[in-house]
């Protein structure tokens, strides 16, 4: 039975504390979930904070197959003593190590994400990149996997991450059925059979080639029909599967891929903002500035200044 250790710290968002239990219960697949912390109790974040008794300490990470670090209020401070060492020890033993939302900041503080891709809450990606320049921050990612490390933007409390873990531990069909149980079908699927919907959800991993294509060629301007053809599906099904897999429409995903390409060009090259805009697929530097600021919270010029030694 896979063991998932949920490492929570003071100020954990309540929904991030409850989401893994919700997903694993809906999956009806054997998974042991341990809630762990450095202290016997933690307080949740929000207008009505609750004191939660934590049954496990850091020693419960020792035989966990996956360690998941949740977000927390103090993510800009140094992680509590013992947490970085416990995470490094888990990775050294061969465990997966994951982070939801702002939990990525604590994972990055351990140094294990240096030279790797990672993501966090979309409004915090620029801050993560500035604080941890060794991390290749993906502003477009919902769940980013790099080796044994998984990081999530924290959409719906990290439900996307736990569905990914289900797929890894129990197979895509289990993850597909669980997604169908947790997310009500759209009205356009009313006429579809249960088996068709299960097959559709279980096959969302089949979008990976198309996702990579869009990431690797963001400067192209494919139509929805062309993207659907690449994925081997209809436009309507494409939109639904993109929502299920990434939380975004194909156009939104492509826009984030363009911003990510612009970010890398700004870090590694000396081209003007106009040149970066053209190479990243934006029609103008004004378009690049508008979308870059909206998705990263800063301007291209400011990002370039702070991302270089």
C-alpha positions as CSV (number, residue, x, y, z in Angstrom):
1,X,0.0,0.0,0.0
2,X,1.5,3.4,-1.0
3,X,2.2,5.7,2.0
4,X,1.7,9.4,1.5
5,X,3.0,11.7,4.3
6,X,1.4,15.1,4.3
7,X,3.8,17.5,5.9
8,X,1.8,20.5,7.3
9,X,3.1,23.7,9.0
10,X,1.4,26.5,10.9
11,X,-0.9,28.5,8.6
12,X,-1.8,25.7,6.3
13,X,-4.8,26.5,4.2
14,X,-7.7,24.4,5.4
15,X,-8.6,23.1,1.9
16,X,-5.0,21.8,1.4
17,X,-5.3,19.9,4.7
18,X,-8.5,18.1,3.6
19,X,-8.0,17.7,-0.1
20,X,-5.8,14.6,-0.1
21,X,-8.2,12.6,2.1
22,X,-11.0,13.6,-0.2
23,X,-9.2,12.4,-3.3
24,X,-7.9,9.2,-1.8
25,X,-11.3,8.3,-0.3
26,X,-13.0,8.9,-3.6
27,X,-10.4,6.7,-5.4
28,X,-11.2,3.7,-3.2
29,X,-7.6,2.6,-3.8
30,X,-5.5,1.5,-0.8
31,X,-3.4,4.5,0.3
32,X,-2.1,5.3,3.8
33,X,-2.3,9.0,4.5
34,X,-0.2,10.4,7.4
35,X,-0.6,14.0,8.6
36,X,2.8,15.0,9.9
37,X,4.4,18.1,11.4
38,X,7.2,19.4,13.6
39,X,4.8,20.0,16.5
40,X,1.8,18.1,17.9
41,X,-0.6,20.7,16.6
42,X,-0.8,23.3,13.9
43,X,-3.2,26.2,13.2
44,X,-5.0,26.5,9.9
45,X,-5.0,29.8,7.9
46,X,-8.1,31.9,7.3
47,X,-10.5,34.2,9.1
48,X,-11.5,31.3,11.5
49,X,-8.2,29.5,12.2
50,X,-8.5,26.1,13.8
51,X,-6.0,24.2,16.0
52,X,-5.5,20.8,14.5
53,X,-3.9,17.9,16.4
54,X,-1.2,16.2,14.2
55,X,-0.8,12.5,14.9
56,X,2.6,12.1,13.3
57,X,6.0,13.7,13.6
58,X,8.9,14.1,11.1
59,X,9.9,10.5,11.8
60,X,6.8,9.3,9.9
61,X,8.5,10.5,6.7
62,X,11.1,7.7,7.0
63,X,9.2,5.0,5.1
64,X,6.8,7.2,3.1
65,X,6.6,6.6,-0.7
66,X,5.6,10.2,-1.2
67,X,6.1,13.3,1.0
68,X,3.8,16.2,0.2
69,X,4.6,19.7,1.7
70,X,1.5,21.9,1.9
71,X,1.5,25.7,1.6
72,X,1.6,27.8,4.8
73,X,1.5,31.4,5.9
74,X,5.2,31.7,6.7
75,X,6.4,30.4,3.3
76,X,8.8,33.4,2.9
77,X,10.6,32.6,6.2
78,X,13.2,29.8,6.6
79,X,11.5,26.4,7.1
80,X,11.3,25.2,10.7
81,X,14.4,23.4,11.9
82,X,14.4,19.8,10.9
83,X,12.2,20.2,7.8
84,X,14.9,20.6,5.1
85,X,16.9,17.7,6.5
86,X,13.8,15.5,6.6
87,X,12.9,16.4,3.0
88,X,16.5,15.7,1.8
89,X,16.6,12.4,3.7
90,X,13.3,11.3,2.1
91,X,14.6,12.1,-1.4
92,X,17.9,10.3,-0.7
93,X,15.9,7.2,0.3
94,X,14.1,7.3,-3.1
95,X,10.8,8.8,-2.0
96,X,8.9,11.2,-4.2
97,X,8.9,14.7,-2.7
98,X,6.0,17.1,-3.7
99,X,4.8,20.5,-2.8
100,X,1.4,22.2,-3.1
101,X,1.1,26.0,-3.7
102,X,3.5,28.0,-1.6
103,X,4.9,24.8,-0.1
104,X,7.3,25.0,-3.1
105,X,9.2,27.8,-1.3
106,X,10.1,25.5,1.6
107,X,11.1,22.7,-0.8
108,X,13.2,25.2,-2.8
109,X,14.9,26.3,0.5
110,X,16.2,22.8,0.9
111,X,18.3,23.3,-2.3
112,X,16.9,20.2,-4.0
113,X,15.1,22.1,-6.7
114,X,18.2,23.9,-7.9
115,X,18.6,23.2,-11.6
116,X,15.1,21.7,-11.8
117,X,11.7,22.9,-13.0
118,X,9.0,23.7,-10.5
119,X,5.9,25.8,-10.0
120,X,3.9,27.4,-7.3
121,X,0.8,29.6,-7.0
122,X,0.6,31.5,-10.2
123,X,0.6,34.9,-8.5
124,X,3.9,33.8,-6.7
125,X,6.0,32.5,-9.5
126,X,8.0,35.7,-10.0
127,X,8.7,35.8,-6.3
128,X,9.8,32.2,-6.3
129,X,12.2,32.9,-9.3
130,X,13.6,35.9,-7.6
131,X,14.2,34.2,-4.2
132,X,15.5,31.0,-5.7
133,X,17.3,31.8,-9.0
134,X,18.6,28.3,-9.3
135,X,15.0,27.0,-9.8
136,X,13.6,27.0,-13.3
137,X,10.2,28.3,-12.4
138,X,7.3,27.3,-14.7
139,X,4.6,30.0,-14.7
140,X,2.4,28.0,-16.9
141,X,2.4,24.7,-15.0
142,X,-0.4,23.2,-13.0
143,X,1.6,20.2,-11.9
144,X,5.3,20.1,-12.8
145,X,7.3,16.9,-12.5
146,X,11.1,16.9,-12.6
147,X,12.6,13.6,-11.5
148,X,11.3,12.6,-8.1
149,X,10.0,16.1,-7.4
150,X,6.4,17.2,-8.1
151,X,5.2,20.8,-7.6
152,X,1.6,22.1,-8.0
153,X,0.1,25.5,-8.5
154,X,-2.3,24.4,-5.7
155,X,-5.5,24.6,-7.8
156,X,-8.5,23.4,-5.7
157,X,-6.1,22.6,-2.8
158,X,-3.8,20.5,-5.0
159,X,-6.4,18.1,-6.3
160,X,-4.5,18.0,-9.6
161,X,-1.4,16.8,-7.8
162,X,-3.2,14.0,-5.9
163,X,-4.8,12.8,-9.1
164,X,-1.3,12.7,-10.6
165,X,-0.1,10.6,-7.6
166,X,-3.0,8.3,-8.0
167,X,-2.1,7.7,-11.6
168,X,1.5,7.0,-10.7
169,X,0.6,4.6,-7.8
170,X,-2.6,2.9,-9.1
171,X,-2.7,3.6,-12.9
172,X,-4.4,6.2,-15.1
173,X,-7.8,4.5,-15.1
174,X,-8.1,4.9,-11.3
175,X,-7.1,8.6,-11.6
176,X,-9.7,9.0,-14.4
177,X,-12.5,7.4,-12.4
178,X,-11.6,9.5,-9.4
179,X,-11.6,12.7,-11.4
180,X,-15.0,11.9,-12.8
181,X,-16.3,11.4,-9.2
182,X,-14.9,14.6,-7.9
183,X,-15.6,16.9,-10.9
184,X,-19.2,17.0,-12.2
185,X,-19.4,16.3,-15.9
186,X,-20.2,19.3,-18.1
187,X,-23.7,19.5,-19.6
188,X,-22.4,18.7,-23.0
189,X,-21.5,15.2,-21.8
190,X,-25.0,14.3,-20.8
191,X,-25.4,12.0,-23.8
192,X,-22.1,10.2,-23.2
193,X,-22.0,6.8,-21.6
194,X,-20.2,6.2,-18.3
195,X,-17.6,4.1,-20.1
196,X,-16.9,6.9,-22.6
197,X,-16.4,9.5,-19.9
198,X,-14.1,7.2,-17.9
199,X,-12.1,6.5,-21.0
200,X,-11.8,10.2,-21.8
201,X,-10.7,11.1,-18.3
202,X,-8.3,8.2,-18.0
203,X,-6.8,9.3,-21.3
204,X,-6.0,12.9,-20.3
205,X,-2.4,11.8,-20.1
206,X,-2.6,11.4,-23.8
207,X,-2.5,15.2,-24.0
208,X,1.2,15.2,-23.0
209,X,2.5,15.2,-26.6
210,X,0.2,18.2,-27.4
211,X,1.2,20.0,-24.3
212,X,4.9,19.5,-25.1
213,X,4.3,20.7,-28.7
214,X,2.7,23.9,-27.5
215,X,5.5,24.4,-24.9
216,X,8.2,23.8,-27.5
217,X,6.6,25.9,-30.3
218,X,4.8,28.8,-28.5
219,X,5.8,31.2,-31.2
220,X,3.5,29.4,-33.6
221,X,-0.2,30.4,-33.8
222,X,-2.2,27.2,-34.3
223,X,-5.9,27.4,-34.5
224,X,-8.1,25.4,-32.1
225,X,-8.8,23.0,-35.0
226,X,-5.1,22.5,-35.5
227,X,-4.5,21.9,-31.8
228,X,-7.4,19.4,-31.8
229,X,-6.0,17.6,-34.8
230,X,-2.6,17.3,-33.1
231,X,-4.3,15.8,-30.0
232,X,-6.5,13.5,-32.3
233,X,-9.8,14.8,-30.9
234,X,-12.6,17.3,-31.6
235,X,-12.4,20.9,-30.6
236,X,-15.1,20.4,-28.0
237,X,-13.4,17.4,-26.5
238,X,-10.0,19.3,-26.6
239,X,-11.4,22.1,-24.6
240,X,-12.8,19.8,-22.0
241,X,-9.7,17.7,-21.7
242,X,-7.5,20.8,-21.4
243,X,-9.7,22.0,-18.5
244,X,-9.5,18.6,-16.8
245,X,-5.7,18.2,-17.3
246,X,-4.4,21.8,-16.8
247,X,-7.3,23.9,-15.5
248,X,-6.8,26.1,-18.6
249,X,-8.2,26.5,-22.1
250,X,-5.8,25.6,-25.0
251,X,-5.4,29.4,-25.7
252,X,-4.6,30.1,-22.1
253,X,-2.1,27.3,-21.9
254,X,-0.4,28.6,-25.1
255,X,-0.2,32.1,-23.7
256,X,1.5,30.8,-20.5
257,X,3.9,28.8,-22.7
258,X,4.8,32.0,-24.5
259,X,5.4,33.9,-21.3
260,X,7.6,31.0,-20.1
261,X,9.6,31.2,-23.4
262,X,9.9,35.0,-22.9
263,X,11.1,34.4,-19.4
264,X,13.9,32.1,-20.5
265,X,14.9,34.4,-23.3
266,X,15.1,37.3,-20.8
267,X,17.3,35.2,-18.5
268,X,19.7,33.9,-21.2
269,X,19.9,36.5,-24.0
270,X,20.7,40.1,-24.6
271,X,17.9,40.8,-27.2
272,X,15.7,43.8,-26.8
273,X,12.2,43.4,-25.4
274,X,10.9,43.8,-29.0
275,X,13.1,40.9,-30.1
276,X,12.0,38.7,-27.2
277,X,8.4,39.4,-27.9
278,X,8.8,38.3,-31.5
279,X,10.7,35.1,-30.6
280,X,8.2,34.2,-28.0
281,X,5.2,34.6,-30.3
282,X,3.8,37.9,-29.1
283,X,2.6,40.3,-31.8
284,X,4.2,43.3,-30.1
285,X,6.3,44.3,-27.1
286,X,3.2,45.9,-25.6
287,X,1.4,42.6,-25.8
288,X,4.4,40.9,-24.1
289,X,4.5,43.5,-21.3
290,X,0.8,43.2,-20.7
291,X,0.6,39.4,-20.4
292,X,4.0,39.1,-18.7
293,X,3.0,41.5,-15.9
294,X,-0.4,39.8,-15.5
295,X,1.1,36.3,-15.1
296,X,4.3,37.1,-13.3
297,X,3.6,40.3,-11.4
298,X,6.5,42.2,-12.9
299,X,7.7,43.7,-16.2
300,X,10.1,42.0,-18.7
301,X,12.8,44.5,-18.0
302,X,12.5,44.2,-14.2
303,X,12.5,40.4,-14.4
304,X,15.7,40.5,-16.6
305,X,17.4,42.8,-14.1
306,X,16.7,40.6,-11.1
307,X,17.2,37.2,-12.8
308,X,20.8,37.8,-13.7
309,X,23.8,37.7,-11.4
